[in-house]
Amino acid sequence: MKLFLFAAFLAFAAISPAYCAQSSSKAKSETANTSKIETAKQDPANQPLSARVPPAKPGDVNSLDSILIAIYDVISGPAGDRDWNRFRSLFAPEARLTSATRKSGGPVRLLDVDGYARGAGDYFKTHGFYENAIVNRIQKFGNIAQVFSSYESRNAPNEKPFARGVNSIQLFNDGTRWWVISILWDEETPANPLPPDLATTNK
């Protein structure tokens, strides 16, 4: 009996390093796989776009016309806060808003959605602001669209516009809704007036 136990001990001692190494390797592999899964879950690039922005109103994003209306409507109103979650819901998470207007020789401003909300939000808190499209020139191919949208900005709904310009808006449809990818705009100046086809609404 003692001889048998001694032999069994020697056999176990011989295989245990290999077994332990195999078990350790398996445990490390499982840990690595778990880590990869957790990283994938946390990586925004692996999440649906709709999971990364506030829920959109279906009526805001179900057509090109509706999302163009929503872009202007959400930033317009009397002095006070805007519905910035509605604003965020219109844009893809990495969308950009860029002003090409050079005021006092200053550089262009390239912002993400939250950067625009912070900057414009401070202004809107103390200033009424109303903006609407004059003309939307839409070009569409497959699931993408480009819109040249001339606009006019007012301090109050019935006032004369204090500024006009053109928004160049890029959008795409993911099969369920439209998303804004980019808005690039420039303001009208005496040296750079709106072209006739963008200056007057066709009624």
Stockholm file with secondary structure:
# STOCKHOLM 1.0

chainA/1-203         MKLFLFAAFLAFAAISPAYCAQSSSKAKSETANTSKIETAKQDPANQPLSARVPPAKPGDVNSLDSILIAIYDVISGPAGDRDWNRFRSLFAPEARLTSATRKSGGPVRLLDVDGYARGAGDYFKTHGFYENAIVNRIQKFGNIAQVFSSYESRNAPNEKPFARGVNSIQLFNDGTRWWVISILWDEETPANPLPPDLATTNK
#=GR chainA/1-203 SS CHHHHHHHHHHHHHHHHHHHHHHHHHHHHHHHHHHHHHHHHHCGGGSCGGGSSCCCCHHHHSSHHHHHHHHHHHHCBSSSCCCHHHHHHTEEEEEEEEECCCSTTCCCEEEEHHHHHHHHHHHHTTSCBEEEEEEEEEEEETTEEEEEEEEEEESSTTSCCSEEEEEEEEEEECSSCEEEEEEEEEECBTTBCCCHHHHSCCC
#=GC SS_cons         CHHHHHHHHHHHHHHHHHHHHHHHHHHHHHHHHHHHHHHHHHCGGGSCGGGSSCCCCHHHHSSHHHHHHHHHHHHCBSSSCCCHHHHHHTEEEEEEEEECCCSTTCCCEEEEHHHHHHHHHHHHTTSCBEEEEEEEEEEEETTEEEEEEEEEEESSTTSCCSEEEEEEEEEEECSSCEEEEEEEEEECBTTBCCCHHHHSCCC
//
